[in-house]
Amino acid sequence: MHITLGDTPDDTLAAFTAQAASDPGVAGLVLSGSRVHEGMPTVHSDYDLHVILRDRHASPIAELDWFRSAHLDLVVIELAEFRTRGMPGRPDHFARYSYVHARVLLDRLDGTIARILDGKRTLGAAEARAAVDGWLDAYVNQTYRSLKSYRDGRPAMGHLDAAESVPHALEVLFALHRRVRPYNKYLQWELERQPLGEPRWDAGRLLPVVRRILADGDPPTQRALFAGIEEAARRAGHDPVLDAWGTELELLRHP
């Protein structure tokens, strides 16, 4: 199948969506990426478009799986795969955030595409609790390893573990609010537009903490971040995960 590339990304998107809309095998079109994040697109931004095909329905668009150009980036999947893409346990779970602010451009299934999309935007209550438990344990483990290395005179190794703890910490903080952790590109955007509730998690306070830990693993900064996360996690009822660490948590609280 041939895609007509226009002079601009807008032209290319308009031409392709018209082409897709004329194909009965297309069940829906979903726009994601920087174009659905206000203020984020640049002159280099293309359009990220998910093309959802009817299950087991022949379509020439199927030939375009993972098509990429300077104007248009396509993900072509069948409806059955779209239902589960980005969800827990899937190898493509990393794609979940791409749907958080996505927009439906075409839904031929009486709102089905929109309902599936809405189910991906936030974490369900049980999903969020399980996510916090898992990521919290991983975060404590990585921070404990880091601070042990600093204690034992191995700061370079402590720095590496500290850096690896940061993604776990962010997963915990967002899951505590039943939110999908954003890609790093959109972290500041999310914190500024939809704060996590407490002033300590505002962009102006959390991002310098993250940058300091990534820069040199500073133990006092790690302990300050842990104190806030421990308080938030206990308030949300995740005591068993923390208490399982017993007295080893003292290293995360005091030098």
C-alpha positions in Angstrom: 0.0 0.0 0.0 1.3 3.5 -0.9 1.1 6.4 1.5 0.8 9.9 0.1 3.3 12.2 1.9 2.2 15.8 1.9 4.3 18.9 2.2 3.8 19.0 6.0 2.9 16.5 8.7 -0.6 18.0 8.8 -1.1 17.3 5.1 0.2 13.8 5.4 -2.0 13.0 8.4 -5.1 14.4 6.6 -4.4 12.4 3.5 -3.8 9.1 5.4 -6.8 9.5 7.7 -9.0 10.0 4.7 -7.5 6.9 3.1 -7.9 4.9 6.2 -11.5 6.0 6.7 -12.4 4.7 3.3 -11.2 1.2 4.3 -13.9 -0.9 5.9 -11.2 -3.0 7.6 -10.2 -0.1 9.8 -12.1 -0.1 13.1 -10.5 3.0 14.6 -7.7 5.6 14.6 -6.0 6.8 17.8 -3.6 9.7 17.9 -0.9 9.7 20.6 2.6 11.1 21.1 3.7 14.7 21.5 0.8 16.0 19.4 -1.7 15.2 22.2 0.5 17.0 24.8 -0.2 20.7 24.7 2.9 22.7 24.3 5.2 19.7 23.5 5.2 19.5 19.7 8.2 21.0 18.0 9.1 21.6 14.3 10.5 18.0 14.4 7.4 16.4 15.7 5.6 13.8 13.5 2.1 12.3 14.1 2.0 9.0 16.1 -1.1 7.2 14.9 -2.5 3.8 15.9 -4.5 2.1 13.2 -6.9 -0.5 14.7 -8.0 -3.1 12.3 -11.0 -5.3 12.6 -10.0 -8.8 13.8 -9.3 -11.3 10.9 -10.4 -8.7 8.3 -8.2 -8.3 5.3 -7.0 -4.7 4.8 -4.1 -3.3 2.7 -3.2 -1.1 5.6 -1.9 -4.3 7.4 1.1 -4.0 5.1 2.1 -0.8 6.8 2.8 -2.3 10.2 5.3 0.0 12.0 5.6 2.4 9.1 7.7 5.4 9.9 8.5 8.7 8.1 9.4 12.2 9.1 5.7 13.1 9.1 3.9 9.9 10.2 4.6 7.1 12.6 2.1 4.2 12.4 1.3 1.3 14.7 -1.1 -1.0 12.9 -2.7 -3.7 15.1 -5.9 -5.7 15.2 -8.6 -4.9 17.7 -7.8 -8.0 19.9 -4.2 -6.8 20.4 -5.3 -3.2 21.0 -7.5 -4.4 23.9 -4.4 -5.7 25.8 -1.5 -3.6 24.4 0.4 -1.8 27.2 -1.4 -3.7 30.0 0.4 -5.5 32.9 2.1 -8.7 32.0 2.4 -7.9 28.4 5.8 -7.6 26.7 4.7 -4.2 25.4 3.6 -2.9 28.9 6.0 0.0 28.3 3.5 1.4 25.8 0.9 2.1 28.4 1.6 5.8 28.8 1.2 6.4 25.1 -2.5 5.9 25.6 -3.0 8.2 28.7 -3.7 11.3 26.7 -4.4 9.7 23.3 -7.3 11.0 21.2 -9.8 9.0 19.2 -9.9 10.2 15.6 -12.2 7.4 14.3 -14.3 4.9 16.1 -16.5 2.7 13.9 -17.5 0.4 16.8 -20.0 2.5 18.6 -17.6 3.8 21.2 -15.7 0.5 21.8 -12.3 2.1 20.8 -12.9 4.9 23.2 -13.9 2.6 26.0 -10.8 0.4 25.5 -8.7 3.5 25.5 -10.2 4.9 28.7 -9.4 1.6 30.4 -5.7 2.2 29.7 -5.6 5.8 30.9 -5.4 5.1 34.6 -4.7 2.2 36.9 -7.6 0.2 38.4 -7.7 0.1 42.2 -6.4 -3.5 42.4 -3.9 -2.9 39.7 -2.5 0.2 41.4 -2.2 -1.6 44.8 -0.3 -4.4 43.2 1.9 -2.0 41.3 2.8 0.0 44.4 3.7 -3.1 46.3 5.9 -4.4 43.5 7.7 -1.1 42.7 8.0 -0.1 46.4 9.8 -3.3 47.2 12.1 -2.8 44.2 12.7 0.8 45.2 13.6 0.0 48.7 15.9 -2.8 47.5 17.8 -0.6 45.1 18.1 2.2 47.6 19.3 -0.2 50.3 21.9 -1.6 48.0 23.1 2.0 47.1 23.4 3.2 50.7 25.2 0.0 51.7 27.8 0.7 49.1 28.2 4.3 50.3 28.5 3.0 53.9 31.1 0.4 52.8 33.3 2.9 50.9 32.1 2.1 47.4 30.6 5.4 46.2 30.8 4.6 42.5 28.7 1.5 42.9 26.4 3.3 45.3 25.8 5.9 42.6 24.9 3.3 40.0 22.3 1.7 42.4 21.0 5.1 43.3 20.4 5.9 39.6 18.6 2.7 39.1 16.3 3.4 42.1 14.9 6.6 40.4 12.6 4.8 37.9 11.2 2.6 40.7 10.5 5.7 42.9 8.6 7.4 40.1 6.6 4.2 39.4 5.6 4.2 43.1 4.6 7.9 43.2 2.4 7.7 40.2 0.9 4.3 41.1 -0.1 5.7 44.5 -2.3 8.1 42.6 -3.5 5.4 40.2 -1.6 7.0 37.4 0.6 5.6 34.7 4.2 6.7 35.1 4.9 9.1 32.2 7.8 8.7 29.8 10.7 10.9 31.0 10.1 13.3 28.2 6.7 14.1 29.7 7.5 14.0 33.4 7.7 17.7 34.0 4.7 18.2 31.8 2.6 15.8 34.0 3.8 17.2 37.3 3.0 20.8 36.2 -0.4 20.1 34.8 -1.6 17.3 37.1 0.4 17.5 40.3 0.6 14.5 42.6 -1.1 16.3 45.5 1.6 17.1 48.0 3.9 20.1 47.6 7.0 17.8 47.9 6.0 16.1 44.7 5.6 19.3 42.7 7.9 19.6 39.6 9.9 22.4 41.3 10.8 20.2 44.2 10.8 16.6 42.9 12.8 17.1 39.7 15.8 18.7 41.5 15.8 15.7 43.9 15.7 13.3 40.9 18.5 15.2 39.1 20.7 15.2 42.2 20.3 11.4 42.8 21.1 10.8 39.1 24.0 13.2 39.2 25.9 11.7 42.1 23.6 9.5 44.3 23.9 11.9 47.2 22.9 9.8 50.3 21.1 12.6 52.2 19.0 13.3 49.1 18.2 9.6 48.8 17.2 9.4 52.4 15.0 12.5 52.1 13.2 11.0 49.1 12.7 7.7 50.9 11.2 9.5 53.9 8.6 11.1 51.7 7.8 7.9 49.9 7.7 5.8 53.1 5.2 8.3 54.6 3.0 8.3 51.5 3.1 4.5 51.1 2.2 3.9 54.8 -0.6 6.3 54.6 -2.0 4.3 51.6 -1.8 1.0 53.5 1.4 -0.5 52.1 3.0 -1.1 55.6 3.5 -4.9 55.0 6.0 -4.3 52.1 8.0 -1.8 54.2 7.8 -3.8 57.4 9.1 -6.9 55.7 12.5 -5.1 55.5 12.7 -5.0 59.3 15.6 -3.2 60.8 17.3 -2.8 57.5 15.2 0.2 56.9 17.2 2.1 59.5 20.0 2.5 56.9 17.5 4.3 54.6 16.5 6.6 57.5 19.8 7.4 59.2 23.5 7.6 58.2 
